[in-house]
């Protein structure tokens, strides 16, 4: 199954319709309370000084609201936002053309900033520190020219990454505000689902909200995606009302279990149990055995399985816990490890 086809993936896919339910201000934003309150202070201080907000680095698993927060920062600072992704910027000229379009106070949001090429990353250093940009003038085909430093208006760079450890130290050190987004608890997800249902005009019972929250893997993006899919079943089977019975029926049909695990998660866990006797197993061996990329396992599948205590990362490799055996209904063998 392709990652972008997976219902329980926390990565954004076409059809998520994030714009329609995205909160527009810090007051509307649910969760990440400590980060939210700190940002509120940073924003107020910057506005009082009539300065641009300091550069912000947001990191954490996908689907927790990094892009949403960038839009909110733009709204709260009363400025414009330009959005690009690290993989889309392949050479320095690509980034220079983006930087040249910024106005004073604008926010430049770079998603997957850890994937910027090193040569492109170096263009950011003077832009972030001194609001200046080096451009080559003269010469032909990049030969015989000279570097000229041009001024840029003060702007705020907001970088988002799921792999903060992959950022180079020189780039990471140039961010004044560095914050990690945490998984959401059930109460926060319930509040998000209730708000999204109001925005979408969906009638939903309280116990149905709680059940969706339980199966949303601590991730708002997944909660909202489940809500939209369950809405379809409710429309056809229950006159548009989402009840707990409709939620249970829909998620059985969608192969999502009581903890929000889907077929891919089960295949991952069974791969370790059945092929490697529960582990430990190295990441590459595991990835090859279930035909997945190592980065996909690390960034997408494992964070939630580790969070709920189903998998441990050890120095010898991945190990499935007794808790996971019990959930799958598989006898847990006694081991010496």
Secondary structure as UniProt FT lines:
FT   HELIX           3..5
FT   TURN            7..8
FT   TURN            14..15
FT   HELIX           18..21
FT   TURN            26..28
FT   HELIX           33..49
FT   STRAND          56..59
FT   TURN            62..63
FT   HELIX           66..76
FT   TURN            77..78
FT   STRAND          81..85
FT   HELIX           86..88
FT   HELIX           92..99
FT   TURN            100..101
FT   TURN            104..105
FT   STRAND          107..111
FT   HELIX           113..115
FT   HELIX           118..130
FT   STRAND          132..137
FT   TURN            141..142
FT   STRAND          146..151
FT   STRAND          156..161
FT   HELIX           164..166
FT   HELIX           169..172
FT   TURN            173..174
FT   STRAND          177..180
FT   HELIX           186..200
FT   STRAND          203..204
FT   HELIX           206..214
FT   TURN            217..218
FT   HELIX           220..237
FT   TURN            239..240
FT   STRAND          241..242
FT   HELIX           244..253
FT   TURN            254..255
FT   TURN            258..259
FT   HELIX           263..270
FT   HELIX           271..275
FT   TURN            277..278
FT   STRAND          279..281
FT   HELIX           283..290
FT   HELIX           294..296
FT   HELIX           297..301
FT   HELIX           302..307
FT   TURN            308..309
FT   STRAND          311..314
FT   TURN            315..316
FT   STRAND          317..320
FT   HELIX           322..328
//
